[in-house]
Amino acid sequence: MKRIKSNEFSMAGTITNKFDFGIRSLVTEILLNVSKKGDAAISYYTNKFDNVVLDNFKVNKNEIEESYKNVDEKFIKIIKKAIENIFIYHKKQNIEEFSYETLNNSLIGQKVTPLNRIAIYIPGGKANYPSSVLMNVIPAIVAGVKEIVLISPPNKEKKINAEVLVCADILGVKEIYKIGGVQGVGAVAYGTESIKKVDKIVGPGNKYVAEAKRQVFGLVDIDMIAGPSEILIIADKYANARYIARDLLSQAEHDENAKCYLLTTSEKIISETKKLIKLYIEQSNRKNIISKAIENLLIIKSNTIDEMINLSNEIAPEHLEILIKDPESILDLIINAGSIFLGEYSPEPVGDYFAGPNHTLPTNQTAKFFSPLGVYDFLKRSSYIKYSKKDLIENYKEISYFAIKENLMEHSESLLERFKYE
């Protein structure tokens, strides 16, 4: 833990998505092999990195039925309730089509079309993330995506986590493949003999997966390049230190590089929170991960709430908790945050699993220009123009002149040709 004053804070050195030439070159090599060798490369790298030899990449019906036997009924009921909440929220997101007519009866408008085929990456590794299935699949369904593919690395038993499979099945995902890592990204980006290419790849992953998504961007779309999880808490003297400590640790347990910030005007809150963090770490079953992440906890002592707001907007955290007496009073002043949690009964895990808003959020200051994943990420917009002859007669000379100014003479001729013989 480190403590500083507001005027001592600098964003320099806090960005974690630093360029790594070693990762870049390895990812490039794997992607190149996948693009050239298809399924053979997928098999090779799955064996190399996951220690699994697969006869078939696709999850079959028997495997899905088997997964239900390993998921308790209580969890399935909770999943269905979370699904309902997430659908309610995302159905309120939309991009509207529109059209309008000019005085000369030209028709101008916007057409909105869902993407045809997308892939969702669900990590294996340190934790399983059935919640990420819900958060990535549901907005795609609401958008009207026709083909949703899920990829996830297999475990040593050649299986995908049962809870992940159950979530995907409840949501109606028909294509699920036991592939992960860079090779998984490459498979859905390029297409192979057994896996059809997609239009967009979404979902969380480690730094190798993030780099693979970065490299295939342009061939396909991606959601974002996500870094380690982040939480920032703004707290005044009325905040509960127990809640603060627990909420900071809820993000610290994601991985050793998680970033945690506490901004407060209260010395008492600082003192109590530090003591409680040490106590709770000792009680945690993820002590090794949490203790390393908490080494980077930055506690910033501020003089006023305004100072805390300004710092928070500069940091632009993935998750922002506002634990002050009247949290809604400063909501309009928050301009950079992935997701905002107001008050002591809105801990960050409510957003991770259940409330409805998406938990796929921008990190590493990208909340200054990126938004949470939503329905709009699976929709594309096309403009259309049906210009009337009257409008073109009225405007073609000006448009032609504009083209000539850019030295694009054929643009000009395209307009002039229509009136040469009239």
Salt bridges, closest charged atoms under 4 A:
GLU63 OE2 - LYS178 NZ 2.88
GLU66 OE1 - LYS69 NZ 3.66
GLU147 OE1 - ARG117 NH1 2.78
GLU147 OE1 - LYS196 NZ 3.42
GLU175 OE2 - ARG117 NH1 2.72
GLU211 OE2 - ARG214 NH2 2.69
ASP221 OD2 - LYS200 NZ 3.12
ASP223 OD1 - LYS213 NZ 2.69
GLU230 OE2 - LYS259 NZ 3.35
GLU253 OE1 - ARG286 NE 3.50
GLU256 OE1 - LYS126 NZ 2.87
GLU267 OE2 - ARG3 NH2 2.43
GLU272 OE2 - LYS268 NZ 3.89
GLU282 OE1 - LYS287 NZ 2.88
GLU318 OE1 - HIS319 ND1 3.54
GLU348 OE2 - HIS319 NE2 3.02
GLU413 OE1 - LYS420 NZ 3.30
GLU417 OE1 - LYS420 NZ 3.16
GLU422 OE2 - LYS389 NZ 3.52
